Structures are given as C-alpha cells and as structure tokens.
Amino acid sequence: MEIPEIPNLIHYAIPVFVITVIVEAILTVKVKLEDYEFKDASTSITMGLGNVAIGLFTKGLILGLFLWLYQYRVFTIPFTWWSWIILLFAEDFVYYWNHRIAHESRLFWASHVVHHSSQKYNLSTALRQTWTGSFYTFIFWLPLVVLGFHPIMILTQMSISLLYQYWIHTELIDKLPKWFEDIFNTPSHHRVHHATNPQYLDRNHAGIFIIWDKLFGTFEPEVEKPVYGLVKNIETHNPIKVAFIEWYNMLKDVFNSNTSLGKRLHYLLKPPGWKHDGTGILSTDLRKEWENKKREQ
C-alpha cells in the first residue's frame, strides 16, 4: 500500500493560532465582554509551546509503536475517501472515551487537568495543553491500529480533531443553528465542559461530534452562564506548577495515605476528589446535590 506524505498539521496551524488569539483579545476588550487577562493567556501559550516541543519527541515514539503494532492488524484499510470518513467517526468515538476517562480516573486527570486550570475561556485556553499526557494516553488509539487503519492516518485524524476543537474555545460565538448544535461540538457545548457549575461538571466530552455525549448520557445544554476553572482552583500562572501540581498531589496521596496498598492504588484509578476515608468531594456528589436542590424548588 502506497503511503502518501502528510505534513504535520499542528505546526502549520501555529501562525493561525497566534493571529486568532490576538484578534480575539482585541475584540474581547473592544466589545467589553470582560478585561482580557494577558497573564493567563501567556501561561496557556507557554503550555501550548511546551506541548508542541514535547510532541516532537513523543510522536516519533508513538508512530514507532503504532507501526510495530500495525503488522498484527486484522484488516488492511486503504487510503481512500471512504476509509477517511469511517476514521473520522471511529477516531472521534475513541477520543470521547479517552476524554471521558480523563475526568473519571485521576491518573488520566493528572495530565488533563492542565487544560481545565484556566479560569478564563478564550482561544488561548485551547493552547493550554498537557506536557505529560502524550506519554501514555495514546493507548486509547491502539485498537484503531489493530483494526487496520494505518498509523499515519490515525495521527493525521488526531491532529484534525485537535484543530477542530481550537475554534470552540471562545465566548465570542453564541449558539449556532440548531441542526449544527445537534450534531457537532460547538462553543456553547464546550463552554459547559469547562464550567464548574454543578450541573455542568463532567459533561460534553465530545471532540468533533456531540452525538456521543447524547448517546452515552453525558450531554448537558448551556443554560446558565458558565463559571470556568476547577472545583478547587490551583491559583498559579507558573507553567511548571500547572504542568505537574496534580501529579505531585496524586503521588503524595498514594504514598502518604494511612491505608492499605489496594486503597492507595485507588488514588490512581478512582475519580479526582476520591479519598479512602470518604471525606473527598466528587463531581458526581456536587451534581447530585444540585439535582436534589432543583427538585425541592
């Protein structure tokens, strides 16, 4: 099978990222939606540049592993138009579960929390990416390799998905036409995902298509104004702290907790906020509390 040469789409998109972040900052200040917080944006951009630099190393390792595993594929799926359409949905389905588990397992949250650490929501927030996730989250995409999609196709579609998700990180776009909101992930849907309002916690994990959230019960429409950030914000603009503070806190719980080895390992597998003594606050608890209050009204 002839393999076409496909450029690194993320690298080509960097100038667009820079221009659009600047334009959004100007528009935000001009229409006085809020004062644009440049220190926060600077942290996000630094995290993004670090992610790209680390990706130069990890993508080579991931491609090598994917190519090795590809020899054990079940089918050989060609580079044709119909295979790209199938991959569009298949990769997005994988992304949904990767993203959902990143909110339900602290081991994966430790890297994903970086993206949620900003208390602002703008295009620079999209650039606030993990420095550690690429070392292990790729495991979710291994089934696509075994199924028979070529590693180059998979990595390309992953980049396309990431590029799509860039434009939805903004408050300048309100709700789009209903047919589009019904099928695709939009700024409105993704604002919900970044919000800490109890009813919005751990909702709308979509990449490109919002249909997965609707199918698997994690969809929530945007009604009240979102409050962004974390349930417990980290209150720092230091990129090093942003990148590693949750790893530090998680490992501290694993090694310092006065409990059995099995329960210590639960600090890796259970959701963020879980405590072996039951004192932790889970996002599911906050949501249930909100639902109970709503029923009482």
DRENGU-481412 format. One record per residue (C-alpha): residue number from 1; x negated, y negated, z negated. Coordinates in pm, 1 decimal. Layout:
! DRENGU-481412
@seq=NUM&u=X&v=Y&w=Z
...
***
This chain:
! DRENGU-481412
@seq=1&u=0.0&v=0.0&w=0.0
@seq=2&u=-141.8&v=-335.5&w=102.4
@seq=3&u=-157.3&v=-577.9&w=-189.6
@seq=4&u=-121.0&v=-946.3&w=-98.0
@seq=5&u=-332.2&v=-1204.4&w=-276.7
@seq=6&u=-114.5&v=-1406.8&w=-513.5
@seq=7&u=-253.0&v=-1725.4&w=-675.6
@seq=8&u=-233.3&v=-1798.2&w=-1048.7
@seq=9&u=90.5&v=-1995.8&w=-1051.9
@seq=10&u=43.9&v=-2136.7&w=-1401.6
@seq=11&u=-287.5&v=-2302.4&w=-1309.5
@seq=12&u=-133.2&v=-2462.5&w=-1001.2
@seq=13&u=156.1&v=-2590.1&w=-1213.7
@seq=14&u=-62.4&v=-2771.6&w=-1469.1
@seq=15&u=-60.0&v=-3106.9&w=-1277.0
@seq=16&u=320.8&v=-3085.9&w=-1263.0
@seq=17&u=331.1&v=-3024.1&w=-1638.9
@seq=18&u=117.5&v=-3331.5&w=-1703.6
@seq=19&u=320.4&v=-3560.7&w=-1476.4
@seq=20&u=660.5&v=-3446.7&w=-1602.6
@seq=21&u=560.0&v=-3473.2&w=-1970.7
@seq=22&u=450.9&v=-3834.8&w=-1907.9
@seq=23&u=769.0&v=-3917.7&w=-1715.3
@seq=24&u=988.5&v=-3765.2&w=-1987.5
@seq=25&u=805.1&v=-3959.7&w=-2258.7
@seq=26&u=864.8&v=-4285.6&w=-2069.7
@seq=27&u=1231.6&v=-4205.8&w=-2008.4
@seq=28&u=1290.0&v=-4097.2&w=-2367.9
@seq=29&u=1154.5&v=-4422.5&w=-2505.7
@seq=30&u=1324.6&v=-4631.9&w=-2237.1
@seq=31&u=1674.4&v=-4494.3&w=-2297.7
@seq=32&u=1604.9&v=-4499.9&w=-2672.2
@seq=33&u=1722.8&v=-4147.0&w=-2740.9
@seq=34&u=1453.0&v=-4140.3&w=-3008.5
@seq=35&u=1097.1&v=-4252.1&w=-3053.6
@seq=36&u=869.8&v=-4012.1&w=-2872.4
@seq=37&u=626.0&v=-3856.1&w=-3120.8
@seq=38&u=292.1&v=-3852.8&w=-2940.3
@seq=39&u=102.4&v=-3674.6&w=-3218.6
@seq=40&u=344.5&v=-3383.6&w=-3198.7
@seq=41&u=318.4&v=-3378.1&w=-2819.4
@seq=42&u=-60.7&v=-3385.9&w=-2844.0
@seq=43&u=-53.2&v=-3076.1&w=-3067.2
@seq=44&u=174.6&v=-2898.4&w=-2820.0
@seq=45&u=-50.5&v=-2983.3&w=-2525.3
@seq=46&u=-358.8&v=-2865.9&w=-2717.3
@seq=47&u=-186.9&v=-2537.0&w=-2794.9
@seq=48&u=-99.7&v=-2501.7&w=-2427.7
@seq=49&u=-455.3&v=-2565.2&w=-2311.1
@seq=50&u=-581.3&v=-2310.6&w=-2562.9
@seq=51&u=-329.4&v=-2058.7&w=-2437.6
@seq=52&u=-444.9&v=-2106.4&w=-2077.9
@seq=53&u=-812.7&v=-2072.3&w=-2177.5
@seq=54&u=-749.4&v=-1753.5&w=-2375.1
@seq=55&u=-534.0&v=-1624.7&w=-2090.7
@seq=56&u=-834.1&v=-1634.0&w=-1856.2
@seq=57&u=-977.5&v=-1356.6&w=-2072.6
@seq=58&u=-669.3&v=-1160.4&w=-2177.4
@seq=59&u=-504.4&v=-1149.3&w=-1835.1
@seq=60&u=-810.7&v=-970.3&w=-1699.1
@seq=61&u=-784.4&v=-710.5&w=-1974.5
@seq=62&u=-409.0&v=-673.2&w=-1926.1
@seq=63&u=-445.3&v=-637.7&w=-1549.5
@seq=64&u=-711.3&v=-370.7&w=-1602.2
@seq=65&u=-487.2&v=-177.0&w=-1840.4
@seq=66&u=-187.6&v=-212.2&w=-1609.8
@seq=67&u=-392.2&v=-87.7&w=-1311.8
@seq=68&u=-514.1&v=213.1&w=-1510.5
@seq=69&u=-159.2&v=299.3&w=-1619.1
@seq=70&u=-27.9&v=243.4&w=-1266.4
@seq=71&u=-188.1&v=567.1&w=-1148.6
@seq=72&u=64.8&v=753.6&w=-1366.2
@seq=73&u=366.6&v=574.2&w=-1216.9
@seq=74&u=690.8&v=760.1&w=-1149.7
@seq=75&u=763.2&v=579.8&w=-821.2
@seq=76&u=569.0&v=357.6&w=-583.1
@seq=77&u=774.9&v=43.1&w=-538.2
@seq=78&u=663.6&v=-156.9&w=-232.1
@seq=79&u=603.8&v=-531.1&w=-194.8
@seq=80&u=938.0&v=-601.9&w=-24.5
@seq=81&u=1213.2&v=-859.7&w=-75.0
@seq=82&u=1449.4&v=-614.6&w=-244.5
@seq=83&u=1184.3&v=-497.3&w=-492.6
@seq=84&u=1120.1&v=-858.8&w=-596.4
@seq=85&u=1494.1&v=-903.6&w=-663.5
@seq=86&u=1502.5&v=-587.2&w=-876.2
@seq=87&u=1189.9&v=-700.0&w=-1058.7
@seq=88&u=1344.3&v=-1042.1&w=-1123.6
@seq=89&u=1617.1&v=-879.6&w=-1332.2
@seq=90&u=1404.0&v=-596.9&w=-1474.0
@seq=91&u=1129.3&v=-829.8&w=-1598.4
@seq=92&u=1385.2&v=-1069.9&w=-1742.2
@seq=93&u=1550.7&v=-780.8&w=-1927.2
@seq=94&u=1212.1&v=-685.2&w=-2074.0
@seq=95&u=1145.8&v=-1048.4&w=-2165.6
@seq=96&u=1477.9&v=-1070.1&w=-2350.4
@seq=97&u=1387.8&v=-774.3&w=-2574.2
@seq=98&u=1032.3&v=-896.5&w=-2626.3
@seq=99&u=1166.7&v=-1237.8&w=-2726.1
@seq=100&u=1439.7&v=-1095.6&w=-2947.9
@seq=101&u=1199.8&v=-865.4&w=-3132.8
@seq=102&u=963.3&v=-1161.0&w=-3177.9
@seq=103&u=1237.1&v=-1305.6&w=-3400.4
@seq=104&u=1321.8&v=-977.7&w=-3573.1
@seq=105&u=973.2&v=-842.8&w=-3655.0
@seq=106&u=722.9&v=-1054.5&w=-3844.3
@seq=107&u=424.6&v=-900.0&w=-3661.7
@seq=108&u=550.3&v=-1048.5&w=-3335.7
@seq=109&u=687.9&v=-1360.1&w=-3503.2
@seq=110&u=335.6&v=-1437.5&w=-3627.9
@seq=111&u=238.7&v=-1534.9&w=-3274.6
@seq=112&u=576.2&v=-1659.3&w=-3152.5
@seq=113&u=631.2&v=-1895.4&w=-3447.2
@seq=114&u=384.9&v=-2133.6&w=-3279.4
@seq=115&u=640.6&v=-2212.1&w=-3010.9
@seq=116&u=906.5&v=-2298.0&w=-3270.2
@seq=117&u=684.1&v=-2501.2&w=-3500.7
@seq=118&u=760.4&v=-2840.6&w=-3346.4
@seq=119&u=1043.8&v=-3042.7&w=-3499.5
@seq=120&u=1083.7&v=-3219.3&w=-3164.9
@seq=121&u=1230.6&v=-3082.4&w=-2844.0
@seq=122&u=1086.9&v=-3202.6&w=-2516.0
@seq=123&u=882.1&v=-3076.8&w=-2222.8
@seq=124&u=563.8&v=-3081.5&w=-2428.9
@seq=125&u=729.3&v=-2828.4&w=-2661.9
@seq=126&u=727.9&v=-2580.3&w=-2374.0
@seq=127&u=348.5&v=-2605.2&w=-2368.9
@seq=128&u=319.9&v=-2517.3&w=-2740.5
@seq=129&u=216.5&v=-2158.4&w=-2679.0
@seq=130&u=54.1&v=-1885.4&w=-2885.8
@seq=131&u=-319.7&v=-1819.5&w=-2897.1
@seq=132&u=-273.2&v=-1461.3&w=-3019.7
@seq=133&u=36.4&v=-1315.4&w=-2855.5
@seq=134&u=-126.4&v=-1219.2&w=-2526.4
@seq=135&u=-348.0&v=-969.3&w=-2709.4
@seq=136&u=-57.1&v=-738.2&w=-2792.4
@seq=137&u=286.4&v=-848.8&w=-2666.6
@seq=138&u=208.0&v=-712.2&w=-2319.2
@seq=139&u=315.9&v=-367.6&w=-2446.9
@seq=140&u=678.0&v=-457.1&w=-2370.3
@seq=141&u=598.2&v=-470.6&w=-1997.8
@seq=142&u=425.3&v=-130.0&w=-1980.3
@seq=143&u=747.7&v=54.0&w=-1879.7
@seq=144&u=764.8&v=-158.3&w=-1562.6
@seq=145&u=418.4&v=-34.1&w=-1466.0
@seq=146&u=515.2&v=328.5&w=-1530.9
@seq=147&u=833.4&v=279.3&w=-1332.5
@seq=148&u=625.3&v=183.4&w=-1028.4
@seq=149&u=607.8&v=-194.1&w=-997.8
@seq=150&u=254.7&v=-298.1&w=-904.8
@seq=151&u=73.7&v=-486.6&w=-1184.6
@seq=152&u=22.1&v=-788.5&w=-956.5
@seq=153&u=396.2&v=-809.6&w=-900.9
@seq=154&u=466.5&v=-786.5&w=-1273.8
@seq=155&u=213.4&v=-1053.2&w=-1373.4
@seq=156&u=342.9&v=-1280.7&w=-1097.0
@seq=157&u=703.4&v=-1242.9&w=-1210.8
@seq=158&u=596.4&v=-1309.8&w=-1571.5
@seq=159&u=444.4&v=-1638.0&w=-1451.3
@seq=160&u=759.8&v=-1725.3&w=-1256.9
@seq=161&u=966.4&v=-1667.8&w=-1570.1
@seq=162&u=735.9&v=-1889.5&w=-1774.6
@seq=163&u=755.3&v=-2164.1&w=-1512.4
@seq=164&u=1135.9&v=-2145.1&w=-1508.0
@seq=165&u=1150.3&v=-2185.5&w=-1883.7
@seq=166&u=944.2&v=-2505.6&w=-1873.7
@seq=167&u=1221.1&v=-2735.7&w=-1747.9
@seq=168&u=1479.3&v=-2619.1&w=-2004.0
@seq=169&u=1279.1&v=-2776.3&w=-2289.6
@seq=170&u=1440.0&v=-3119.3&w=-2276.1
@seq=171&u=1720.5&v=-3323.3&w=-2428.9
@seq=172&u=1748.6&v=-3546.4&w=-2121.8
@seq=173&u=1963.4&v=-3285.8&w=-1942.6
@seq=174&u=2309.2&v=-3226.6&w=-2086.8
@seq=175&u=2523.4&v=-2927.4&w=-1994.0
@seq=176&u=2514.3&v=-2819.3&w=-1629.4
@seq=177&u=2805.3&v=-2690.6&w=-1415.3
@seq=178&u=2993.2&v=-2405.4&w=-1586.6
@seq=179&u=2901.3&v=-2143.5&w=-1326.1
@seq=180&u=2531.9&v=-2218.4&w=-1383.1
@seq=181&u=2569.2&v=-2218.4&w=-1762.8
@seq=182&u=2748.2&v=-1880.7&w=-1740.1
@seq=183&u=2459.8&v=-1708.7&w=-1560.8
@seq=184&u=2133.7&v=-1890.3&w=-1623.7
@seq=185&u=1938.9&v=-2010.3&w=-1923.3
@seq=186&u=1972.0&v=-2388.3&w=-1945.0
@seq=187&u=1851.6&v=-2677.5&w=-2161.5
@seq=188&u=2175.4&v=-2652.2&w=-2361.0
@seq=189&u=2131.9&v=-2279.6&w=-2426.9
@seq=190&u=1766.5&v=-2314.3&w=-2515.3
@seq=191&u=1821.0&v=-2610.5&w=-2748.0
@seq=192&u=2031.0&v=-2368.2&w=-2951.3
@seq=193&u=1742.4&v=-2121.4&w=-2956.7
@seq=194&u=1504.6&v=-2381.9&w=-3101.9
@seq=195&u=1751.7&v=-2505.5&w=-3363.1
@seq=196&u=1759.5&v=-2427.9&w=-3734.9
@seq=197&u=2134.0&v=-2486.2&w=-3777.8
@seq=198&u=2255.2&v=-2162.4&w=-3944.2
@seq=199&u=2487.5&v=-2066.4&w=-3658.9
@seq=200&u=2206.1&v=-2114.3&w=-3408.3
@seq=201&u=1938.0&v=-1903.0&w=-3579.2
@seq=202&u=1801.0&v=-1615.5&w=-3368.6
@seq=203&u=2032.7&v=-1683.5&w=-3078.2
@seq=204&u=1988.9&v=-1726.7&w=-2699.8
@seq=205&u=1670.0&v=-1527.1&w=-2640.2
@seq=206&u=1710.7&v=-1548.1&w=-2262.5
@seq=207&u=1427.9&v=-1608.8&w=-2020.8
@seq=208&u=1595.9&v=-1685.4&w=-1688.4
@seq=209&u=1938.8&v=-1520.1&w=-1724.8
@seq=210&u=2164.1&v=-1590.7&w=-2024.7
@seq=211&u=2365.5&v=-1278.5&w=-1936.4
@seq=212&u=2150.5&v=-1059.1&w=-2163.4
@seq=213&u=2248.1&v=-1259.2&w=-2471.5
@seq=214&u=2612.9&v=-1231.7&w=-2376.0
@seq=215&u=2581.0&v=-856.0&w=-2320.5
@seq=216&u=2396.5&v=-784.2&w=-2644.7
@seq=217&u=2576.4&v=-1021.7&w=-2880.3
@seq=218&u=2312.7&v=-1289.5&w=-2936.1
@seq=219&u=2473.9&v=-1575.8&w=-2744.8
@seq=220&u=2577.8&v=-1899.7&w=-2913.9
@seq=221&u=2701.6&v=-2209.7&w=-2727.4
@seq=222&u=2573.0&v=-2554.9&w=-2815.7
@seq=223&u=2839.2&v=-2738.3&w=-3015.3
@seq=224&u=2690.6&v=-2949.3&w=-3292.9
@seq=225&u=2362.0&v=-3135.7&w=-3249.9
@seq=226&u=2064.0&v=-2902.6&w=-3299.1
@seq=227&u=1809.2&v=-2960.2&w=-3574.2
@seq=228&u=1473.4&v=-2836.8&w=-3448.4
@seq=229&u=1180.3&v=-2664.5&w=-3613.9
@seq=230&u=1161.6&v=-2380.3&w=-3864.0
@seq=231&u=1374.2&v=-2287.7&w=-4163.1
@seq=232&u=1063.2&v=-2380.6&w=-4360.7
@seq=233&u=851.1&v=-2618.4&w=-4152.1
@seq=234&u=471.3&v=-2593.7&w=-4163.0
@seq=235&u=426.7&v=-2974.9&w=-4171.0
@seq=236&u=97.5&v=-2996.1&w=-3982.7
@seq=237&u=-32.7&v=-3114.2&w=-3646.6
@seq=238&u=-359.1&v=-2922.1&w=-3685.7
@seq=239&u=-372.9&v=-2677.3&w=-3388.6
@seq=240&u=-580.2&v=-2424.2&w=-3585.4
@seq=241&u=-323.2&v=-2414.1&w=-3864.1
@seq=242&u=-36.8&v=-2398.9&w=-3617.1
@seq=243&u=-200.2&v=-2102.6&w=-3441.8
@seq=244&u=-290.6&v=-1896.1&w=-3746.0
@seq=245&u=-94.0&v=-2002.5&w=-4056.2
@seq=246&u=170.4&v=-1731.1&w=-4019.6
@seq=247&u=-95.8&v=-1465.2&w=-3967.5
@seq=248&u=-256.0&v=-1582.1&w=-4292.5
@seq=249&u=74.2&v=-1579.8&w=-4482.2
@seq=250&u=177.6&v=-1242.0&w=-4343.4
@seq=251&u=-152.5&v=-1070.7&w=-4425.9
@seq=252&u=-152.4&v=-1230.0&w=-4770.5
@seq=253&u=188.3&v=-1070.3&w=-4834.8
@seq=254&u=61.1&v=-733.2&w=-4706.8
@seq=255&u=-249.7&v=-723.0&w=-4924.3
@seq=256&u=-139.6&v=-917.0&w=-5233.2
@seq=257&u=211.4&v=-786.1&w=-5291.8
@seq=258&u=251.7&v=-573.6&w=-5602.8
@seq=259&u=439.5&v=-288.9&w=-5436.4
@seq=260&u=389.5&v=42.1&w=-5254.7
@seq=261&u=191.4&v=78.8&w=-4932.4
@seq=262&u=511.4&v=156.2&w=-4742.4
@seq=263&u=677.7&v=-164.9&w=-4855.3
@seq=264&u=362.8&v=-362.5&w=-4782.1
@seq=265&u=377.4&v=-239.7&w=-4422.6
@seq=266&u=736.9&v=-365.1&w=-4411.3
@seq=267&u=591.4&v=-716.0&w=-4420.9
@seq=268&u=472.2&v=-643.2&w=-4066.5
@seq=269&u=787.2&v=-477.4&w=-3938.5
@seq=270&u=1074.6&v=-649.7&w=-4118.1
@seq=271&u=1211.1&v=-989.9&w=-4012.1
@seq=272&u=1045.4&v=-1317.1&w=-4116.7
@seq=273&u=1151.5&v=-1408.9&w=-4470.0
@seq=274&u=1180.6&v=-1048.2&w=-4592.1
@seq=275&u=1048.9&v=-986.5&w=-4944.7
@seq=276&u=1010.1&v=-648.9&w=-5113.5
@seq=277&u=1180.1&v=-779.5&w=-5429.7
@seq=278&u=1482.5&v=-914.5&w=-5242.7
@seq=279&u=1404.0&v=-1282.1&w=-5307.3
@seq=280&u=1333.9&v=-1366.6&w=-4944.0
@seq=281&u=1571.1&v=-1566.6&w=-4727.4
@seq=282&u=1655.0&v=-1409.7&w=-4392.7
@seq=283&u=1803.9&v=-1597.6&w=-4099.9
@seq=284&u=2085.2&v=-1340.9&w=-4094.8
@seq=285&u=2170.7&v=-1434.7&w=-4454.1
@seq=286&u=2186.1&v=-1804.8&w=-4366.1
@seq=287&u=2410.5&v=-1729.6&w=-4070.6
@seq=288&u=2646.5&v=-1513.1&w=-4282.0
@seq=289&u=2664.7&v=-1786.9&w=-4543.0
@seq=290&u=2761.5&v=-2035.5&w=-4271.7
@seq=291&u=3024.2&v=-1795.0&w=-4133.6
@seq=292&u=3176.3&v=-1745.7&w=-4479.4
@seq=293&u=3196.6&v=-2121.5&w=-4538.0
@seq=294&u=3358.7&v=-2169.1&w=-4197.0
@seq=295&u=3625.0&v=-1907.3&w=-4275.7
@seq=296&u=3701.1&v=-2077.8&w=-4607.4
@seq=297&u=3762.7&v=-2415.2&w=-4442.0
***
